[in-house]
Amino acid sequence: MSIEALIQAHTEALLANTEAVKLLTLSLAGRTPTAEKPNVKKDAAKVEVKKEEKAAEKASTDEAQEAIDKEQDGKAEAVPYETVRALVLKLAPTQRDAIKGLNAKHGIANLKMLLDKEDDFSTVNDQAKLEAVYADLQALEG
């Protein structure tokens, strides 16, 4: 093969690749050139599909946002150990037996069992149980 033929073959290949890249770019942008007549029924079906896709996307986005909101609300509503402890101390003079019963119900000997370190109130090892104890104590107070 001569050099001129080789250059001509490479030039044609480059032009074909350029055309393919242009078509790909247009299709990614949603503007593929078509040689056929526009079909109103197909266009209406495409619009309907796009509406359904957007609705599904919005629904999944809304669900994700709700999950995020619930998680943030859960973090915001986490009852601190000090609050539960203060309620226990408030109820202890008159409700000692009821408090012991609540502790037994939740499987703890005392409130400090919910801490990793007894002297560090920020080391709650079971926040759900702490909140359940708090809810029962509020009912007892109520």
Contacts in CASP RR format, 6 or more apart in sequence:
PFRMAT RR
TARGET T0000
AUTHOR 0000-0000-0000
METHOD contacts of the structure
MODEL  1
MSIEALIQAHTEALLANTEAVKLLTLSLAGRTPTAEKPNVKKDAAKVEVK
KEEKAAEKASTDEAQEAIDKEQDGKAEAVPYETVRALVLKLAPTQRDAIK
GLNAKHGIANLKMLLDKEDDFSTVNDQAKLEAVYADLQALEG
1 9 0 8 1.000
23 32 0 8 1.000
23 33 0 8 1.000
26 32 0 8 1.000
26 33 0 8 1.000
78 127 0 8 1.000
78 131 0 8 1.000
79 127 0 8 1.000
79 130 0 8 1.000
79 131 0 8 1.000
79 134 0 8 1.000
80 121 0 8 1.000
81 111 0 8 1.000
81 114 0 8 1.000
81 115 0 8 1.000
81 121 0 8 1.000
81 122 0 8 1.000
81 124 0 8 1.000
81 130 0 8 1.000
82 121 0 8 1.000
83 134 0 8 1.000
84 111 0 8 1.000
84 130 0 8 1.000
84 133 0 8 1.000
84 134 0 8 1.000
84 137 0 8 1.000
85 111 0 8 1.000
85 121 0 8 1.000
87 134 0 8 1.000
87 137 0 8 1.000
87 138 0 8 1.000
87 141 0 8 1.000
88 99 0 8 1.000
88 111 0 8 1.000
88 137 0 8 1.000
90 141 0 8 1.000
91 98 0 8 1.000
91 99 0 8 1.000
91 137 0 8 1.000
91 140 0 8 1.000
91 141 0 8 1.000
92 99 0 8 1.000
95 140 0 8 1.000
98 140 0 8 1.000
99 137 0 8 1.000
99 140 0 8 1.000
102 133 0 8 1.000
102 136 0 8 1.000
102 137 0 8 1.000
102 140 0 8 1.000
103 109 0 8 1.000
103 110 0 8 1.000
103 111 0 8 1.000
103 133 0 8 1.000
105 136 0 8 1.000
106 129 0 8 1.000
106 132 0 8 1.000
106 133 0 8 1.000
106 136 0 8 1.000
108 114 0 8 1.000
108 129 0 8 1.000
108 133 0 8 1.000
111 133 0 8 1.000
112 118 0 8 1.000
114 124 0 8 1.000
114 125 0 8 1.000
114 126 0 8 1.000
114 129 0 8 1.000
114 130 0 8 1.000
114 133 0 8 1.000
115 121 0 8 1.000
115 123 0 8 1.000
115 124 0 8 1.000
115 125 0 8 1.000
116 123 0 8 1.000
116 124 0 8 1.000
116 125 0 8 1.000
117 123 0 8 1.000
124 130 0 8 1.000
END
